[in-house]
């Protein structure tokens, strides 16, 4: 923001290296460098409420993500308030198309708050974990 000020800020759009060089009144210089790595994050949107009432809107709880992202692995779990896993899938197509329908053992669950965990891997990157909660309303 200010190349000659003692304080400055930057907002890099790409990974880059910054070098800071200070020169005193005698002409002596010292330098320091800083590497800034910008990582591409997959935009995954997880709704925080859904209503599985079969009206065709928000009937399933599922992650929404950029279809151009190259997912190589994915698992999706839903837990009740006691920690029981009530939904699990490792099928990427099932997760992205349908997700959880608000049922457990073919029975509609009562409204409440449930915890999810989405584990995914993109191409050659490390496994990522996304956790949160969702409210089921009827």
C-alpha positions in Angstrom: 0.0 0.0 0.0 2.9 2.3 0.7 6.4 1.2 -0.4 8.2 4.0 1.6 6.2 3.8 4.8 7.2 1.9 8.0 3.8 0.2 8.0 2.1 -1.2 4.9 -0.4 -3.9 4.0 -0.9 -6.1 1.0 -3.7 -8.3 -0.4 -2.1 -10.6 -2.9 -4.3 -12.5 -5.3 -1.6 -15.0 -6.2 1.2 -16.7 -4.3 4.2 -14.3 -4.2 7.4 -13.5 -2.4 7.9 -10.1 -0.7 11.3 -8.6 0.1 11.7 -5.8 2.6 14.9 -3.8 2.4 15.7 -1.2 4.9 18.6 1.3 4.5 19.9 3.5 7.3 21.3 7.0 7.0 24.8 5.5 6.6 23.8 3.5 3.6 23.8 0.1 5.4 21.0 -2.2 4.2 19.3 -5.2 5.6 16.7 -7.4 3.9 14.1 -9.9 4.9 11.8 -11.9 2.7 8.4 -13.4 3.3 6.7 -16.0 1.1 2.9 -15.7 0.9 1.1 -18.9 -0.4 -2.4 -18.4 -1.7 -4.2 -21.7 -1.7 -7.2 -22.5 -3.8 -10.1 -23.4 -1.5 -13.0 -25.3 -2.9 -16.1 -23.3 -2.3 -18.3 -25.7 -0.5 -21.6 -24.3 0.8 -23.4 -26.2 3.6 -26.9 -25.0 4.3 -27.8 -24.6 8.0 -31.4 -25.6 7.8 -33.5 -27.8 5.6 -37.1 -29.0 5.5 -37.7 -32.5 4.2 -41.4 -32.1 3.7 -41.4 -33.3 0.1 -42.4 -29.9 -1.4 -39.5 -29.9 -3.8 -37.6 -27.2 -2.0 -34.8 -27.9 0.5 -35.9 -31.5 1.0 -32.4 -32.9 1.3 -29.4 -31.8 3.2 -26.3 -32.0 1.0 -23.1 -30.0 0.3 -23.2 -27.6 -2.6 -19.9 -27.1 -4.5 -18.3 -26.0 -7.7 -18.9 -28.9 -10.2 -15.5 -28.2 -11.8 -13.7 -29.3 -8.6 -11.9 -32.6 -9.0 -13.0 -34.5 -5.8 -11.2 -37.9 -5.5 -12.7 -39.0 -2.2 -15.7 -37.9 -0.1 -17.7 -39.2 2.9 -20.6 -37.5 4.5 -21.9 -38.4 8.0 -24.9 -37.0 10.0 -25.1 -37.5 13.8 -27.9 -37.0 16.2 -27.5 -35.1 19.5 -26.4 -38.3 21.3 -23.6 -38.9 18.8 -25.3 -41.7 16.9 -24.5 -41.8 13.2 -27.8 -41.7 11.4 -26.6 -41.2 7.8 -23.4 -42.1 6.0 -22.4 -42.2 2.4 -19.1 -42.5 0.5 -20.7 -42.3 -2.9 -19.8 -38.9 -4.3 -22.8 -39.0 -6.8 -25.2 -39.9 -4.0 -23.9 -37.1 -1.7 -23.9 -34.4 -4.4 -27.3 -35.3 -5.9 -29.3 -36.4 -2.9 -27.6 -36.2 0.5 -29.6 -36.9 3.6 -33.5 -36.9 3.4 -34.2 -36.4 7.1 -34.9 -40.0 7.7 -33.3 -42.7 9.9 -34.2 -46.4 9.3 -37.0 -45.2 6.9 -38.7 -43.1 9.6 -39.0 -39.3 9.4 -37.1 -37.7 12.3 -38.5 -35.0 14.4 -37.3 -31.4 14.0 -34.0 -30.8 15.7 -30.3 -29.9 15.3 -28.0 -32.5 13.8 -24.2 -32.5 13.4 -22.5 -33.2 10.1 -19.0 -34.1 9.0 -17.9 -33.9 5.4 -14.5 -35.5 4.6 -13.2 -34.8 1.1 -10.0 -35.0 -0.9 -9.3 -33.0 -4.0 -6.7 -34.3 -6.5 -3.3 -34.5 -4.8 -4.2 -32.5 -1.7 -4.5 -33.6 1.8 -7.8 -34.9 3.3 -10.0 -32.0 4.4 -12.7 -32.1 7.1 -15.7 -29.8 7.3 -17.9 -30.0 10.4 -21.0 -28.1 11.5 -24.6 -28.4 12.3 -27.9 -28.3 10.5 -31.5 -27.7 11.7 -34.2 -30.0 10.4 -37.6 -28.3 10.3 -40.9 -29.7 9.1 
